[in-house]
Amino acid sequence: MKTASVTESKNGLSRLLRQVKAGKSVLIFDRNVPVARLEPISPGSLPDDQRLLSLERQGLIRRPLKSGSIAAMLKKMKRPKLPPGASLVDAVLAERAEDTR
C-alpha cells in the first residue's frame, strides 16, 4: 500500500487518484498518524447503486440509455390527457392499483 502525507496528497492528488484507479490503495498520514485511506470503488459497491440495481431487477425502474438531464427528458415526455375535472392523483392511484393485480 502506498503512503502519502497530507501535503503530498494535496499537491499530487491527481497522481494519487490515477494510482487508485489502477487498483492501488493509498494511506494518508497527518504528522505520522494515519487519517485516511484512498481505495478503488468496485462497480455496484455504493449503496445507491445497489438500490438502483435492485429496483431495476424488480422491473420497477429502467435506467436511461443515454445520459442527460432529467429536466430535458421530462420536457420531452407527453403529458397525460385527462377529462375536464378529473384528478391526476386519482388517475395515478388507479394505474398503480391496476399494476398490483
N, CA, C and O atoms as a GROMACS GRO file, in nm:
protein
  404
    1MET      N    1   0.085  -0.117   0.000
    1MET     CA    2   0.000   0.000   0.000
    1MET      C    3   0.090   0.123   0.000
    1MET      O    4   0.186   0.132   0.076
    2LYS      N    5   0.057   0.216  -0.086
    2LYS     CA    6   0.132   0.342  -0.095
    2LYS      C    7   0.093   0.431   0.023
    2LYS      O    8  -0.021   0.426   0.069
    3THR      N    9   0.187   0.511   0.070
    3THR     CA   10   0.158   0.608   0.175
    3THR      C   11   0.191   0.747   0.124
    3THR      O   12   0.277   0.765   0.038
    4ALA      N   13   0.121   0.846   0.179
    4ALA     CA   14   0.145   0.985   0.140
    4ALA      C   15   0.108   1.074   0.258
    4ALA      O   16   0.018   1.043   0.335
    5SER      N   17   0.179   1.185   0.270
    5SER     CA   18   0.144   1.283   0.373
    5SER      C   19   0.029   1.369   0.321
    5SER      O   20  -0.005   1.365   0.203
    6VAL      N   21  -0.031   1.447   0.410
    6VAL     CA   22  -0.138   1.538   0.370
    6VAL      C   23  -0.086   1.634   0.263
    6VAL      O   24  -0.155   1.660   0.164
    7THR      N   25   0.033   1.687   0.284
    7THR     CA   26   0.091   1.781   0.187
    7THR      C   27   0.110   1.715   0.052
    7THR      O   28   0.076   1.773  -0.052
    8GLU      N   29   0.166   1.594   0.052
    8GLU     CA   30   0.185   1.521  -0.074
    8GLU      C   31   0.050   1.493  -0.142
    8GLU      O   32   0.038   1.497  -0.264
    9SER      N   33  -0.049   1.465  -0.059
    9SER     CA   34  -0.182   1.436  -0.113
    9SER      C   35  -0.242   1.559  -0.180
    9SER      O   36  -0.300   1.551  -0.288
   10LYS      N   37  -0.229   1.674  -0.113
   10LYS     CA   38  -0.285   1.797  -0.170
   10LYS      C   39  -0.212   1.834  -0.299
   10LYS      O   40  -0.275   1.873  -0.397
   11ASN      N   41  -0.080   1.823  -0.298
   11ASN     CA   42  -0.002   1.864  -0.414
   11ASN      C   43  -0.005   1.764  -0.529
   11ASN      O   44   0.019   1.801  -0.644
   12GLY      N   45  -0.034   1.639  -0.498
   12GLY     CA   46  -0.032   1.537  -0.602
   12GLY      C   47  -0.157   1.452  -0.606
   12GLY      O   48  -0.151   1.332  -0.631
   13LEU      N   49  -0.273   1.516  -0.581
   13LEU     CA   50  -0.398   1.440  -0.575
   13LEU      C   51  -0.427   1.369  -0.707
   13LEU      O   52  -0.468   1.253  -0.707
   14SER      N   53  -0.406   1.436  -0.819
   14SER     CA   54  -0.433   1.372  -0.948
   14SER      C   55  -0.349   1.246  -0.966
   14SER      O   56  -0.400   1.145  -1.015
   15ARG      N   57  -0.224   1.251  -0.928
   15ARG     CA   58  -0.135   1.135  -0.939
   15ARG      C   59  -0.184   1.022  -0.850
   15ARG      O   60  -0.187   0.906  -0.891
   16LEU      N   61  -0.224   1.057  -0.726
   16LEU     CA   62  -0.274   0.955  -0.634
   16LEU      C   63  -0.402   0.893  -0.687
   16LEU      O   64  -0.422   0.771  -0.676
   17LEU      N   65  -0.491   0.975  -0.743
   17LEU     CA   66  -0.616   0.922  -0.796
   17LEU      C   67  -0.592   0.829  -0.915
   17LEU      O   68  -0.664   0.731  -0.932
   18ARG      N   69  -0.493   0.859  -0.996
   18ARG     CA   70  -0.458   0.769  -1.107
   18ARG      C   71  -0.414   0.633  -1.052
   18ARG      O   72  -0.448   0.528  -1.107
   19GLN      N   73  -0.337   0.636  -0.944
   19GLN     CA   74  -0.293   0.511  -0.882
   19GLN      C   75  -0.412   0.433  -0.825
   19GLN      O   76  -0.418   0.310  -0.837
   20VAL      N   77  -0.504   0.505  -0.763
   20VAL     CA   78  -0.623   0.440  -0.707
   20VAL      C   79  -0.707   0.380  -0.820
   20VAL      O   80  -0.758   0.268  -0.807
   21LYS      N   81  -0.722   0.453  -0.930
   21LYS     CA   82  -0.797   0.399  -1.044
   21LYS      C   83  -0.731   0.273  -1.099
   21LYS      O   84  -0.798   0.186  -1.154
   22ALA      N   85  -0.601   0.264  -1.084
   22ALA     CA   86  -0.526   0.147  -1.130
   22ALA      C   87  -0.537   0.030  -1.031
   22ALA      O   88  -0.483  -0.077  -1.056
   23GLY      N   89  -0.607   0.051  -0.920
   23GLY     CA   90  -0.630  -0.057  -0.825
   23GLY      C   91  -0.548  -0.052  -0.698
   23GLY      O   92  -0.559  -0.143  -0.616
   24LYS      N   93  -0.466   0.049  -0.681
   24LYS     CA   94  -0.382   0.058  -0.561
   24LYS      C   95  -0.453   0.139  -0.453
   24LYS      O   96  -0.534   0.227  -0.483
   25SER      N   97  -0.422   0.109  -0.327
   25SER     CA   98  -0.474   0.185  -0.214
   25SER      C   99  -0.366   0.281  -0.167
   25SER      O  100  -0.246   0.253  -0.180
   26VAL      N  101  -0.409   0.394  -0.110
   26VAL     CA  102  -0.315   0.494  -0.059
   26VAL      C  103  -0.356   0.529   0.083
   26VAL      O  104  -0.471   0.564   0.108
   27LEU      N  105  -0.261   0.519   0.175
   27LEU     CA  106  -0.284   0.556   0.314
   27LEU      C  107  -0.227   0.695   0.336
   27LEU      O  108  -0.111   0.720   0.306
   28ILE      N  109  -0.309   0.785   0.388
   28ILE     CA  110  -0.267   0.925   0.406
   28ILE      C  111  -0.238   0.951   0.553
   28ILE      O  112  -0.317   0.917   0.642
   29PHE      N  113  -0.123   1.011   0.576
   29PHE     CA  114  -0.078   1.041   0.712
   29PHE      C  115  -0.078   1.191   0.737
   29PHE      O  116  -0.045   1.270   0.648
   30ASP      N  117  -0.116   1.229   0.859
   30ASP     CA  118  -0.105   1.367   0.905
   30ASP      C  119  -0.014   1.365   1.027
   30ASP      O  120  -0.053   1.317   1.133
   31ARG      N  121   0.106   1.419   1.010
   31ARG     CA  122   0.207   1.419   1.116
   31ARG      C  123   0.233   1.278   1.169
   31ARG      O  124   0.233   1.254   1.290
   32ASN      N  125   0.255   1.186   1.077
   32ASN     CA  126   0.287   1.045   1.106
   32ASN      C  127   0.172   0.967   1.171
   32ASN      O  128   0.194   0.860   1.227
   33VAL      N  129   0.050   1.021   1.163
   33VAL     CA  130  -0.067   0.950   1.214
   33VAL      C  131  -0.159   0.920   1.095
   33VAL      O  132  -0.198   1.012   1.024
   34PRO      N  133  -0.194   0.794   1.074
   34PRO     CA  134  -0.283   0.763   0.962
   34PRO      C  135  -0.422   0.825   0.984
   34PRO      O  136  -0.482   0.808   1.090
   35VAL      N  137  -0.472   0.896   0.882
   35VAL     CA  138  -0.600   0.964   0.896
   35VAL      C  139  -0.701   0.927   0.788
   35VAL      O  140  -0.821   0.946   0.807
   36ALA      N  141  -0.655   0.874   0.676
   36ALA     CA  142  -0.748   0.841   0.568
   36ALA      C  143  -0.688   0.736   0.478
   36ALA      O  144  -0.566   0.714   0.476
   37ARG      N  145  -0.776   0.671   0.403
   37ARG     CA  146  -0.731   0.572   0.306
   37ARG      C  147  -0.809   0.594   0.177
   37ARG      O  148  -0.932   0.601   0.178
   38LEU      N  149  -0.738   0.604   0.067
   38LEU     CA  150  -0.800   0.612  -0.064
   38LEU      C  151  -0.800   0.471  -0.123
   38LEU      O  152  -0.694   0.408  -0.135
   39GLU      N  153  -0.919   0.422  -0.159
   39GLU     CA  154  -0.929   0.288  -0.215
   39GLU      C  155  -1.016   0.291  -0.338
   39GLU      O  156  -1.107   0.373  -0.348
   40PRO      N  157  -0.988   0.202  -0.433
   40PRO     CA  158  -1.074   0.195  -0.551
   40PRO      C  159  -1.214   0.148  -0.513
   40PRO      O  160  -1.230   0.069  -0.420
   41ILE      N  161  -1.312   0.196  -0.583
   41ILE     CA  162  -1.450   0.156  -0.561
   41ILE      C  163  -1.489   0.060  -0.672
   41ILE      O  164  -1.475   0.091  -0.790
   42SER      N  165  -1.538  -0.056  -0.633
   42SER     CA  166  -1.581  -0.152  -0.734
   42SER      C  167  -1.721  -0.113  -0.782
   42SER      O  168  -1.800  -0.059  -0.704
   43PRO      N  169  -1.752  -0.141  -0.908
   43PRO     CA  170  -1.885  -0.108  -0.960
   43PRO      C  171  -1.993  -0.176  -0.878
   43PRO      O  172  -1.982  -0.294  -0.843
   44GLY      N  173  -2.098  -0.101  -0.848
   44GLY     CA  174  -2.209  -0.156  -0.772
   44GLY      C  175  -2.187  -0.163  -0.623
   44GLY      O  176  -2.272  -0.217  -0.552
   45SER      N  177  -2.076  -0.108  -0.573
   45SER     CA  178  -2.049  -0.118  -0.429
   45SER      C  179  -2.111  -0.003  -0.351
   45SER      O  180  -2.118  -0.009  -0.228
   46LEU      N  181  -2.155   0.100  -0.418
   46LEU     CA  182  -2.216   0.213  -0.348
   46LEU      C  183  -2.360   0.180  -0.313
   46LEU      O  184  -2.428   0.112  -0.390
   47PRO      N  185  -2.408   0.227  -0.198
   47PRO     CA  186  -2.545   0.196  -0.157
   47PRO      C  187  -2.649   0.237  -0.262
   47PRO      O  188  -2.743   0.162  -0.287
   48ASP      N  189  -2.635   0.354  -0.323
   48ASP     CA  190  -2.732   0.397  -0.423
   48ASP      C  191  -2.730   0.305  -0.544
   48ASP      O  192  -2.835   0.276  -0.602
   49ASP      N  193  -2.610   0.259  -0.583
   49ASP     CA  194  -2.601   0.167  -0.696
   49ASP      C  195  -2.673   0.037  -0.665
   49ASP      O  196  -2.743  -0.018  -0.750
   50GLN      N  197  -2.656  -0.013  -0.544
   50GLN     CA  198  -2.721  -0.137  -0.505
   50GLN      C  199  -2.873  -0.121  -0.507
   50GLN      O  200  -2.946  -0.208  -0.555
   51ARG      N  201  -2.919  -0.008  -0.455
   51ARG     CA  202  -3.063   0.017  -0.451
   51ARG      C  203  -3.119   0.028  -0.592
   51ARG      O  204  -3.224  -0.031  -0.622
   52LEU      N  205  -3.051   0.102  -0.679
   52LEU     CA  206  -3.097   0.116  -0.817
   52LEU      C  207  -3.093  -0.018  -0.889
   52LEU      O  208  -3.185  -0.051  -0.964
   53LEU      N  209  -2.989  -0.095  -0.867
   53LEU     CA  210  -2.978  -0.225  -0.930
   53LEU      C  211  -3.091  -0.317  -0.886
   53LEU      O  212  -3.149  -0.389  -0.967
   54SER      N  213  -3.123  -0.314  -0.758
   54SER     CA  214  -3.233  -0.395  -0.705
   54SER      C  215  -3.366  -0.353  -0.767
   54SER      O  216  -3.444  -0.439  -0.810
   55LEU      N  217  -3.392  -0.223  -0.773
   55LEU     CA  218  -3.516  -0.175  -0.833
   55LEU      C  219  -3.524  -0.209  -0.982
   55LEU      O  220  -3.631  -0.241  -1.033
   56GLU      N  221  -3.410  -0.203  -1.049
   56GLU     CA  222  -3.407  -0.236  -1.192
   56GLU      C  223  -3.435  -0.384  -1.213
   56GLU      O  224  -3.509  -0.421  -1.305
   57ARG      N  225  -3.379  -0.469  -1.130
   57ARG     CA  226  -3.402  -0.614  -1.141
   57ARG      C  227  -3.548  -0.650  -1.115
   57ARG      O  228  -3.600  -0.745  -1.172
   58GLN      N  229  -3.613  -0.573  -1.027
   58GLN     CA  230  -3.754  -0.597  -0.997
   58GLN      C  231  -3.846  -0.543  -1.106
   58GLN      O  232  -3.966  -0.568  -1.105
   59GLY      N  233  -3.787  -0.469  -1.199
   59GLY     CA  234  -3.868  -0.412  -1.307
   59GLY      C  235  -3.941  -0.285  -1.266
   59GLY      O  236  -4.032  -0.240  -1.336
   60LEU      N  237  -3.901  -0.227  -1.154
   60LEU     CA  238  -3.969  -0.107  -1.106
   60LEU      C  239  -3.914   0.020  -1.170
   60LEU      O  240  -3.984   0.120  -1.176
   61ILE      N  241  -3.791   0.016  -1.216
   61ILE     CA  242  -3.732   0.131  -1.284
   61ILE      C  243  -3.658   0.083  -1.408
   61ILE      O  244  -3.626  -0.036  -1.421
   62ARG      N  245  -3.631   0.175  -1.496
   62ARG     CA  246  -3.547   0.147  -1.612
   62ARG      C  247  -3.452   0.264  -1.625
   62ARG      O  248  -3.494   0.379  -1.634
   63ARG      N  249  -3.323   0.233  -1.626
   63ARG     CA  250  -3.223   0.340  -1.637
   63ARG      C  251  -3.222   0.393  -1.780
   63ARG      O  252  -3.248   0.319  -1.874
   64PRO      N  253  -3.194   0.522  -1.795
   64PRO     CA  254  -3.191   0.579  -1.930
   64PRO      C  255  -3.077   0.520  -2.013
   64PRO      O  256  -2.971   0.488  -1.961
   65LEU      N  257  -3.103   0.508  -2.143
   65LEU     CA  258  -2.999   0.456  -2.232
   65LEU      C  259  -2.894   0.562  -2.258
   65LEU      O  260  -2.776   0.529  -2.275
   66LYS      N  261  -2.934   0.688  -2.262
   66LYS     CA  262  -2.841   0.798  -2.283
   66LYS      C  263  -2.837   0.882  -2.157
   66LYS      O  264  -2.937   0.897  -2.087
   67SER      N  265  -2.720   0.937  -2.130
   67SER     CA  266  -2.713   1.028  -2.016
   67SER      C  267  -2.764   1.165  -2.059
   67SER      O  268  -2.750   1.203  -2.175
   68GLY      N  269  -2.820   1.236  -1.969
   68GLY     CA  270  -2.873   1.368  -1.997
   68GLY      C  271  -2.948   1.418  -1.876
   68GLY      O  272  -2.966   1.346  -1.778
   69SER      N  273  -2.989   1.539  -1.883
   69SER     CA  274  -3.057   1.595  -1.767
   69SER      C  275  -3.199   1.542  -1.757
   69SER      O  276  -3.267   1.522  -1.859
   70ILE      N  277  -3.242   1.521  -1.637
   70ILE     CA  278  -3.378   1.473  -1.613
   70ILE      C  279  -3.479   1.577  -1.658
   70ILE      O  280  -3.584   1.542  -1.713
   71ALA      N  281  -3.448   1.703  -1.636
   71ALA     CA  282  -3.540   1.809  -1.677
   71ALA      C  283  -3.564   1.805  -1.828
   71ALA      O  284  -3.677   1.823  -1.873
   72ALA      N  285  -3.459   1.781  -1.906
   72ALA     CA  286  -3.474   1.774  -2.052
   72ALA      C  287  -3.559   1.654  -2.091
   72ALA      O  288  -3.642   1.662  -2.182
   73MET      N  289  -3.540   1.542  -2.022
   73MET     CA  290  -3.620   1.423  -2.053
   73MET      C  291  -3.766   1.444  -2.017
   73MET      O  292  -3.855   1.400  -2.090
   74LEU      N  293  -3.791   1.510  -1.904
   74LEU     CA  294  -3.929   1.534  -1.862
   74LEU      C  295  -4.002   1.627  -1.959
   74LEU      O  296  -4.121   1.610  -1.984
   75LYS      N  297  -3.930   1.725  -2.014
   75LYS     CA  298  -3.992   1.816  -2.110
   75LYS      C  299  -4.033   1.744  -2.237
   75LYS      O  300  -4.130   1.782  -2.302
   76LYS      N  301  -3.959   1.639  -2.273
   76LYS     CA  302  -3.989   1.564  -2.395
   76LYS      C  303  -4.107   1.468  -2.378
   76LYS      O  304  -4.170   1.428  -2.476
   77MET      N  305  -4.135   1.432  -2.254
   77MET     CA  306  -4.242   1.335  -2.229
   77MET      C  307  -4.379   1.394  -2.260
   77MET      O  308  -4.402   1.514  -2.243
   78LYS      N  309  -4.469   1.308  -2.307
   78LYS     CA  310  -4.606   1.351  -2.334
   78LYS      C  311  -4.680   1.366  -2.202
   78LYS      O  312  -4.667   1.283  -2.112
   79ARG      N  313  -4.756   1.470  -2.193
   79ARG     CA  314  -4.836   1.490  -2.072
   79ARG      C  315  -4.963   1.408  -2.082
   79ARG      O  316  -5.020   1.394  -2.190
   80PRO      N  317  -5.007   1.353  -1.971
   80PRO     CA  318  -5.130   1.273  -1.975
   80PRO      C  319  -5.250   1.363  -2.004
   80PRO      O  320  -5.258   1.476  -1.957
   81LYS      N  321  -5.342   1.309  -2.082
   81LYS     CA  322  -5.464   1.384  -2.112
   81LYS      C  323  -5.575   1.330  -2.024
   81LYS      O  324  -5.608   1.211  -2.028
   82LEU      N  325  -5.631   1.417  -1.946
   82LEU     CA  326  -5.738   1.380  -1.855
   82LEU      C  327  -5.864   1.454  -1.895
   82LEU      O  328  -5.858   1.566  -1.945
   83PRO      N  329  -5.978   1.392  -1.872
   83PRO     CA  330  -6.103   1.463  -1.898
   83PRO      C  331  -6.115   1.583  -1.804
   83PRO      O  332  -6.058   1.582  -1.695
   84PRO      N  333  -6.188   1.685  -1.845
   84PRO     CA  334  -6.204   1.803  -1.758
   84PRO      C  335  -6.259   1.762  -1.620
   84PRO      O  336  -6.353   1.683  -1.610
   85GLY      N  337  -6.198   1.816  -1.517
   85GLY     CA  338  -6.242   1.789  -1.380
   85GLY      C  339  -6.184   1.662  -1.320
   85GLY      O  340  -6.206   1.634  -1.203
   86ALA      N  341  -6.108   1.584  -1.399
   86ALA     CA  342  -6.050   1.461  -1.347
   86ALA      C  343  -5.925   1.493  -1.265
   86ALA      O  344  -5.856   1.592  -1.290
   87SER      N  345  -5.898   1.410  -1.168
   87SER     CA  346  -5.784   1.431  -1.080
   87SER      C  347  -5.666   1.347  -1.127
   87SER      O  348  -5.679   1.226  -1.147
   88LEU      N  349  -5.552   1.410  -1.144
   88LEU     CA  350  -5.432   1.337  -1.183
   88LEU      C  351  -5.392   1.238  -1.074
   88LEU      O  352  -5.348   1.127  -1.103
   89VAL      N  353  -5.408   1.278  -0.949
   89VAL     CA  354  -5.374   1.189  -0.837
   89VAL      C  355  -5.460   1.063  -0.844
   89VAL      O  356  -5.409   0.952  -0.827
   90ASP      N  357  -5.590   1.080  -0.868
   90ASP     CA  358  -5.679   0.963  -0.878
   90ASP      C  359  -5.638   0.873  -0.994
   90ASP      O  360  -5.642   0.751  -0.982
   91ALA      N  361  -5.598   0.933  -1.106
   91ALA     CA  362  -5.556   0.855  -1.222
   91ALA      C  363  -5.430   0.775  -1.190
   91ALA      O  364  -5.419   0.659  -1.229
   92VAL      N  365  -5.334   0.836  -1.121
   92VAL     CA  366  -5.210   0.766  -1.084
   92VAL      C  367  -5.240   0.653  -0.987
   92VAL      O  368  -5.187   0.543  -1.002
   93LEU      N  369  -5.324   0.678  -0.889
   93LEU     CA  370  -5.359   0.574  -0.792
   93LEU      C  371  -5.432   0.458  -0.860
   93LEU      O  372  -5.408   0.342  -0.826
   94ALA      N  373  -5.518   0.489  -0.954
   94ALA     CA  374  -5.589   0.384  -1.027
   94ALA      C  375  -5.492   0.301  -1.110
   94ALA      O  376  -5.502   0.179  -1.115
   95GLU      N  377  -5.396   0.368  -1.174
   95GLU     CA  378  -5.295   0.297  -1.254
   95GLU      C  379  -5.212   0.205  -1.166
   95GLU      O  380  -5.183   0.092  -1.203
   96ARG      N  381  -5.174   0.255  -1.050
   96ARG     CA  382  -5.094   0.171  -0.958
   96ARG      C  383  -5.175   0.051  -0.910
   96ARG      O  384  -5.121  -0.059  -0.897
   97ALA      N  385  -5.303   0.071  -0.885
   97ALA     CA  386  -5.387  -0.040  -0.841
   97ALA      C  387  -5.399  -0.146  -0.949
   97ALA      O  388  -5.403  -0.265  -0.918
   98GLU      N  389  -5.403  -0.106  -1.075
   98GLU     CA  390  -5.408  -0.200  -1.187
   98GLU      C  391  -5.280  -0.282  -1.195
   98GLU      O  392  -5.284  -0.401  -1.222
   99ASP      N  393  -5.167  -0.217  -1.171
   99ASP     CA  394  -5.038  -0.286  -1.181
   99ASP      C  395  -5.017  -0.389  -1.073
   99ASP      O  396  -4.941  -0.484  -1.093
  100THR      N  397  -5.082  -0.374  -0.959
  100THR     CA  398  -5.062  -0.468  -0.848
  100THR      C  399  -5.152  -0.591  -0.861
  100THR      O  400  -5.138  -0.687  -0.784
  101ARG      N  401  -5.242  -0.589  -0.955
  101ARG     CA  402  -5.333  -0.705  -0.970
  101ARG      C  403  -5.270  -0.813  -1.049
  101ARG      O  404  -5.332  -0.918  -1.070
   0.00000   0.00000   0.00000
